[in-house]
């Protein structure tokens, strides 16, 4: 075991000292249970915050930014939440494997002295771009390969997504999509947990924005700025791009499979600018009178124990 790792865990008798399969299994279980409130709490906080802002307390101003005029039904959102919960637990199960490997020195997750600050910056940049391309290409293959589409299509039943749709996937689909959590620490020999966490915090937050079903002001400002600097080249994957992905992509016809950037969409020919323009024109014609006639679902029942008892 790595000497630094031994020092880190020397005060934690449960970790890094297993010698039998039963001890390793129990250690893994404890790691999993520790990570559930940390990871699940972080993702829950981000998704619930945006859901409250955009769906529990909608206004004409927020509705003007919503790509689909209609709000999803309570049963649809309930299904999203259940799928999100399952996939969060599946992701944490994979993360616990990565953490346990780090505990025993197979990676540098817990060796905070191995990388210089410059190496940390480089590791963040490498991880960021690897995750972005991996997300795109895995997503692309999820449409192009019939067997993969049979699994990935589960996510596409949420064609009018809310923030809870961020990883409302089939569990196997999500585990494969989250594989960088495992292979990045094993590949980048100086990658530590603060850098890996920073990459996936960005991933979690931006993924929530992409699935919010609304245009996002700060994200749009960044995208507009980069587009202006590059002379009109749209390099940032906006929430509208991903909404269109849900709305018009099918098996063998992927559109906008990117995560942070549209570079890979341009390379692999999965852009659809005509559809983007049609949706933008639709947003510009909405009126206060139209908003006032909307019947909003009673999303408050999602916080009721009775609702979930009846659901299951």
N, C-alpha and C positions, 0 to 999 in steps of 0.2 A: 504494500500500500504506500502511496505517496506520503512523505514525511509531513508535509504541510497539511494534507488532508487528515492525517492522524491527529495533529494538534487541534484542528478545527473541531473534531468530533470527540476529543479526549474527555470532555466534560459531559458527553451525552452517551451514557452506557448502553442505550438501545441500538446505537448505530455504529456500523463499521467493525463489529466484533463477532459477527455470525460465522459459525464453522460447519453447521449442518443444514440440510435442506429445510428442515422445519424452522430453524432460526432465521434463515434467509427469507422464508415465506412470511413469518411473523413480522420481521423487520420491514419487508415490503408493505405489508398491510398497515403498519403504523405510519410509514411514509405517505401512503395513499390517504389515510385518514387526516393527516396533518395538512396535506395539500388541498383537500376538498374545500375547507372554508376559505383558504387563501386564494386559490384560483377561482373557485365557484363564486366566492364573494365579490372578487374584482369584476368578473364578467357580469354577474347579476346586477351590480351597482351601475355599470355603464349602460346595460340594456334597459333597466328599469327607469333610469334617469331620462333617457331619450324617449322612452315610451310615454312617460308621464307628460313630457313637454309637448309631444307631437300628437298623441292619441287620447290621453285622458283630459287634456286641457287644450283642445284645438281652437284656433281662431281663424278668421278669414285670412290673416297674413300667413299663418302656417299652412292652411289648406291650399293657398295659391301655389305653394311650393311642393304640394303632394302630386306625384305623377299620375296616380290612379285617383279619379274623383271620388270613388267610393271607399269607405272604410271597411276593412275585413270584419267578418262576423266574429262573435265571441268564440264559437266552436273552432274557427280557423286559427285564432290566436292561441287558444288552449292547445291545439295540436302542435303549434310552433313551440310553445313553452315546454311541452313534454319532450319533443324531439331535441330541443336545445339542452334540456337537463340530461338526457341520455348521452348525448354527444359530449357534453362537458365532462361527465364521469368517465367516458371512454378516453377522452384526451388526458385527463388526470391519471388514468391507469398507465398510459404510455409515458407521461411525464415522470411518474414514480419509478419506472424502469430506468429512465435516463438519470434521475437523481441517485438511485441506488448504485448505478455504475460509477457515478462520480464519487460517491462515498468511498468506494473501494479503489479509487485511483485510476480507473480506466479512461477517465477524461479529466480535464482541469476545472470542472465546474466550481469546485470549492478551494482551488488553489489561487487565491486572490493576489498572490505576489509573483506569479509566473509571467504575467503580461505587463508590459509598460503601458502608460496611458496612450501612447501612439498605437501600440498593438491593439488596445481595446477599441480605438476608433476604427482601425482597419478591420478588426473582427466584426464590429457592428455593420460596417459597410458591406463586407462580404456576405454576412448572414442576411442582411436586408435584401440584397439582390438575388441571392440564392433562393430565399423564401418566395420572393416575388415571381421569379421565373418558374420555380417548382409549382407554385399555386396556379399559374397560367397553364403550364403544359399538362399538369395532372387534370385540370379542369377541361382543357381542350380534348384530351383523350377520353374523358368521361362522357363526351358527346359523340366522338368519332367511333369508338369501339362499342358495338352493340351490347356486349356483356357488361361493360362498364356503365353504359347508359341505363341498363336495367336496374342498376343500383343508384346511380346519381339522380335519376328522374324523380326520386322521392323528394329531393330538395326543391324541385321545380313545381311541385304541387302548390307551393307557397308563391303564387304568381303575383300576389299583392302583399309583399312582405312588410313586416314590422321589424323593429330592432331585435326582437326575439328570434328572427330568422337567420341571425348571423352564422350559427352553425346548427341550424335545424336540418340535419342531414340524416341519412342512413348511418348507423354507427360504424360500419366497416368503411364507408366512404370517408368519414371524418378521421378515423384512425390513420388511414393511408395519407390523407391530406396533412395530418399533423406530424408526419414522420420526421420533418426537420428537427423537431424537439429531440429526437433520438440521434440522428446521424450527424447533425452539426457539431455537438460536443465531441463526438468520437473522431471527427475529421479535422476540426480546427484545434490543434493541440494546446492553444493558449486561451481558448474561449472559456470565460467564467460565467457564473450564474447571473451577476448583475447585467452583463451585456446581453446574454440570451433573454433575460426577462425584459429588457428594454425593447428588443426586437419584437417580442410577442405581445407586449403591451400596445405597441404601435399597431400591430396586426389586429389585435382585438378591438381597439378603438376605431380604426378605419373600417374594419369589417362591419362594425355596428352602423357606422354612417352609410356604408354602401347598401345596407339592408333596411335603412330607415324608411324608404319609400318617399323621401323628400329631398329636394335640393338643399345643400348645406352651405350657409353663408361663408364661413371661414375656408372651407374646402374649395368653394367656387372662386374666392379671391386668390387663393394660391394658384389654382389652375389657370385663372385669367392672367395672372402675372407671368407665369411661365409661358403661356401661349403668346403673350405680348413680346416677351424677350426672344422667343424663338421665331418670331415673324409669322405668327398665326398657326403654328403646328400644335395640335392638341395632344399633349403628352401625358396628361393626368387622367386617370380613370375616375370619372365622376360618379356620384350615386345614380344619375340618370342612365349612364352606360350600364350599370349593373342591374337597374330596374328593367331595362330593355332586355338584358340577358335572360332574366326570369320570364319576361313577357313573350319573347319571340323565338328564343332558342329551343331547339328540339334535338332529338337524336339525329346525328350526322349533320346538323345545321347550327353549329355554335356561333354565337355572336357575343362579342365583348366578354371574353373569358378572363381578362386581366384583373389584377388586384390594385396595385398602386398606379401603374402606368399603362399606357396603350401601345407601348413599343412592340410588345409581342403580338398584339392584335394586328398591327400594321405588317409585321413580318409574316404572320401566318394567314393573313387575309380574313380576319374575323371582325372587321369593322362594318358598321351599317349607318353611315352618316345621314342617309335619307330618312330613316326612322327617327333618328335623333331630332332632326329638324321638325318633323311632323309633331312630335311630342312637345317640343318647345313652343310651337305655335298654339297648341291647345292650352298650354298654361297661361298664355297671354290674354285669352278671351274670357276668363272666369270673372264672375261678378259677385258682389256681396249678396244680392238677392238669391242667387243660385246656392250660395253657402247656407243662407237662412232656411232653405227648404230641406236641407239634409237631415236625415234621421240618423243620429249617431248611436252606435251600439253601446250598451251599458257595460263598459269595460271594468267598472268597479267591482263587479261580481267575481272577477279574476282573483281578487284578494280575499274571497270568502272560502272558508273551509268547506262549507256546504256545496259550493260549486264543484270542488275537486273530488269530494265524496261521490257526488252524482256522476262526475266524469268517468271515474274508475269503476 
